[in-house]
Amino acid sequence: MGPLRIRLLNDQWLTAVLWSGFARIVNNEIIILGNDAELGSDIDPEEAQQALEIAEAHLSRAEGTKELVEAKLALRRARIRVEAINWIPPSN
């Protein structure tokens, strides 16, 4: 689970969030097999920020192991989405 940044052949950058899957890198070529992903351009910044705030609040109120694990996962997902939309590609 994490942000994925791809430099396209035209030197433009694509940002996505890969929620689950595998990657293999061989001879400067990468193959990604993902079960679930989200393009950074499809993420609504306001919604992502609101989800982050809600996840932080849920974590502070979590009781018991199950709630704590679920709250931490929700917070991690929310942080990754915010990170993906705030990423600035390197200048060439």
Backbone bond lengths (Angstrom), bond angles and torsions (degrees), N, CA, C in turn:
res aa  C-N    CA-C-N  psi(-1)  N-CA   C-N-CA  omega(-1)  CA-C   N-CA-C  phi
1 M - - - 1.447 - - 1.526 107.07 -
2 G 1.327 115.62 123.73 1.443 118.47 177.81 1.511 112.87 169.03
3 P 1.327 114.93 172.70 1.463 119.13 179.10 1.523 110.44 -73.44
4 L 1.308 114.79 149.19 1.454 121.88 -179.92 1.520 107.18 -129.01
5 R 1.320 116.45 126.16 1.461 120.87 179.65 1.516 108.60 -118.44
6 I 1.309 115.18 124.97 1.460 120.81 -174.33 1.521 109.50 -121.20
7 R 1.328 115.77 125.46 1.462 119.29 173.09 1.521 107.51 -91.27
8 L 1.306 115.71 118.74 1.456 121.75 -177.99 1.527 110.41 -78.20
9 L 1.307 116.84 168.51 1.464 121.24 -178.54 1.521 112.73 -60.67
10 N 1.345 117.65 -26.50 1.467 121.20 178.72 1.529 111.94 -89.00
11 D 1.333 117.15 15.28 1.465 125.31 179.16 1.522 113.96 67.33
12 Q 1.310 118.37 11.47 1.460 120.34 170.95 1.526 108.03 -85.60
13 W 1.340 115.47 160.43 1.455 120.95 -177.63 1.517 110.75 -111.26
14 L 1.312 115.16 144.31 1.454 123.31 175.95 1.524 106.82 -122.52
15 T 1.312 116.44 129.99 1.456 121.23 177.74 1.517 108.79 -110.74
16 A 1.309 115.46 136.50 1.464 121.10 177.62 1.525 107.93 -143.65
17 V 1.306 114.89 166.77 1.455 121.39 172.77 1.520 106.39 -115.84
18 L 1.312 115.81 122.95 1.458 121.41 178.08 1.521 107.32 -100.68
19 W 1.325 115.95 114.75 1.469 120.01 -175.17 1.518 112.16 -84.53
20 S 1.308 117.39 -32.58 1.459 119.83 176.90 1.520 108.35 -160.12
21 G 1.301 115.44 152.30 1.448 119.29 178.86 1.514 111.83 145.58
22 F 1.318 114.98 -166.23 1.454 121.99 -176.80 1.520 109.40 -136.42
23 A 1.332 115.17 155.65 1.461 120.43 175.58 1.527 108.42 -133.73
24 R 1.317 115.41 144.78 1.458 121.65 176.81 1.520 107.63 -131.11
25 I 1.325 116.14 129.22 1.458 121.40 -179.97 1.526 108.33 -117.68
26 V 1.335 116.04 121.32 1.462 121.82 179.01 1.523 107.86 -143.02
27 N 1.338 116.69 129.73 1.464 122.49 176.47 1.530 112.63 50.90
28 N 1.314 116.31 48.10 1.465 122.34 176.62 1.532 112.80 63.55
29 E 1.320 116.77 24.38 1.460 122.38 176.91 1.525 107.72 -127.57
30 I 1.314 116.38 137.15 1.455 120.40 -179.29 1.525 110.31 -117.88
31 I 1.306 114.42 137.41 1.462 121.54 174.77 1.520 106.58 -118.45
32 I 1.327 116.24 125.72 1.458 121.27 -179.25 1.519 108.64 -116.80
33 L 1.304 115.60 125.38 1.459 122.14 174.23 1.521 106.39 -112.85
34 G 1.305 116.15 106.38 1.457 120.12 -176.41 1.514 112.45 -116.13
35 N 1.316 115.56 140.85 1.459 120.91 176.07 1.518 111.56 -84.63
36 D 1.322 116.08 -29.22 1.460 120.31 -175.94 1.524 108.25 -155.80
37 A 1.317 116.20 130.03 1.461 121.06 179.75 1.521 109.14 -147.51
38 E 1.322 114.55 162.53 1.467 120.89 -179.34 1.529 107.72 -142.80
39 L 1.312 117.01 127.60 1.465 120.34 177.32 1.523 109.61 -70.66
40 G 1.321 115.87 140.19 1.457 119.94 177.78 1.516 112.21 -58.79
41 S 1.319 116.96 -34.49 1.466 120.94 -179.84 1.526 112.45 -69.27
42 D 1.332 117.47 -16.36 1.465 121.35 178.49 1.531 112.89 -90.75
43 I 1.323 117.00 -5.34 1.465 121.08 -177.67 1.522 109.22 -88.95
44 D 1.315 116.49 125.10 1.466 122.25 177.00 1.531 107.89 -78.92
45 P 1.344 118.90 118.77 1.461 121.35 -176.54 1.529 113.88 -57.90
46 E 1.323 117.51 -42.17 1.464 119.93 -179.66 1.525 110.86 -66.29
47 E 1.313 116.40 -42.38 1.465 120.65 179.16 1.531 110.64 -64.32
48 A 1.328 116.85 -40.95 1.460 120.97 179.89 1.524 110.94 -64.45
49 Q 1.326 117.08 -42.93 1.464 120.43 179.34 1.527 110.66 -65.91
50 Q 1.317 116.84 -41.17 1.463 120.80 178.65 1.533 110.37 -64.21
51 A 1.318 117.31 -41.40 1.465 120.96 178.04 1.523 110.96 -62.91
52 L 1.329 116.98 -36.54 1.462 121.16 177.16 1.524 110.70 -63.92
53 E 1.315 116.90 -45.75 1.468 120.68 179.55 1.526 111.42 -63.61
54 I 1.315 117.06 -40.66 1.468 121.12 178.18 1.527 110.34 -65.14
55 A 1.327 116.64 -42.59 1.465 120.64 -179.99 1.524 111.08 -63.67
56 E 1.333 117.24 -39.93 1.465 120.42 177.37 1.526 110.64 -63.24
57 A 1.321 117.14 -41.16 1.467 121.36 179.12 1.529 110.81 -65.57
58 H 1.333 116.88 -42.26 1.468 120.20 179.24 1.522 111.07 -63.40
59 L 1.324 116.99 -38.52 1.459 120.22 179.49 1.523 110.69 -63.94
60 S 1.321 116.86 -40.28 1.466 119.62 -178.68 1.528 112.05 -68.06
61 R 1.346 117.21 -20.98 1.467 120.80 -179.16 1.529 113.10 -105.20
62 A 1.324 117.40 0.08 1.467 120.61 -175.34 1.522 111.06 -63.85
63 E 1.333 114.61 136.11 1.462 121.33 177.35 1.521 108.37 -126.72
64 G 1.290 115.97 132.30 1.459 120.01 179.00 1.517 111.84 85.84
65 T 1.310 114.35 160.48 1.461 121.01 -175.54 1.523 112.53 -62.32
66 K 1.322 117.52 -46.84 1.463 120.58 -176.73 1.523 111.15 -61.85
67 E 1.318 117.66 -47.74 1.472 120.71 179.59 1.517 110.93 -62.75
68 L 1.330 116.65 -39.66 1.462 120.72 -179.30 1.529 110.92 -64.46
69 V 1.319 117.33 -44.43 1.468 121.27 179.15 1.525 110.31 -63.43
70 E 1.324 117.13 -45.69 1.468 120.93 179.53 1.524 111.37 -63.27
71 A 1.336 116.74 -40.65 1.465 120.63 -179.80 1.529 111.11 -66.79
72 K 1.330 116.95 -40.05 1.468 120.20 178.32 1.524 111.29 -65.29
73 L 1.327 116.96 -39.45 1.463 120.64 178.17 1.526 110.81 -65.40
74 A 1.326 116.71 -43.79 1.470 120.44 178.48 1.527 110.74 -62.51
75 L 1.332 116.84 -39.95 1.464 120.74 178.78 1.524 110.50 -65.96
76 R 1.317 117.16 -41.68 1.470 120.29 179.03 1.530 110.82 -62.29
77 R 1.333 116.39 -45.00 1.468 120.35 178.59 1.530 110.93 -61.50
78 A 1.326 116.78 -43.37 1.467 120.92 -179.10 1.529 110.89 -64.19
79 R 1.330 117.07 -42.77 1.467 120.47 179.48 1.528 111.20 -63.53
80 I 1.316 116.82 -40.60 1.462 120.72 -179.84 1.524 110.46 -64.40
81 R 1.327 117.61 -41.32 1.472 120.78 179.00 1.533 110.45 -63.10
82 V 1.339 117.09 -43.20 1.470 120.50 178.99 1.528 109.94 -65.73
83 E 1.323 116.76 -41.29 1.467 120.36 177.82 1.530 110.78 -60.13
84 A 1.318 117.02 -40.99 1.469 121.02 -178.38 1.523 111.71 -63.69
85 I 1.326 118.03 -40.24 1.468 119.24 -178.14 1.521 112.30 -79.18
86 N 1.324 117.65 -19.37 1.465 120.64 -178.75 1.525 113.12 -95.17
87 W 1.328 117.72 -2.94 1.455 120.92 -177.55 1.520 110.81 -70.15
88 I 1.316 115.10 133.11 1.465 121.40 177.92 1.527 107.36 -109.31
89 P 1.333 117.67 120.47 1.468 119.63 -178.36 1.526 111.46 -65.72
90 P 1.334 116.52 151.06 1.461 119.45 178.27 1.521 111.11 -65.88
91 S 1.321 115.45 149.79 1.470 118.76 176.57 1.523 108.22 -82.10
92 N 1.317 115.42 147.53 1.476 120.06 -177.26 1.495 111.81 -81.74
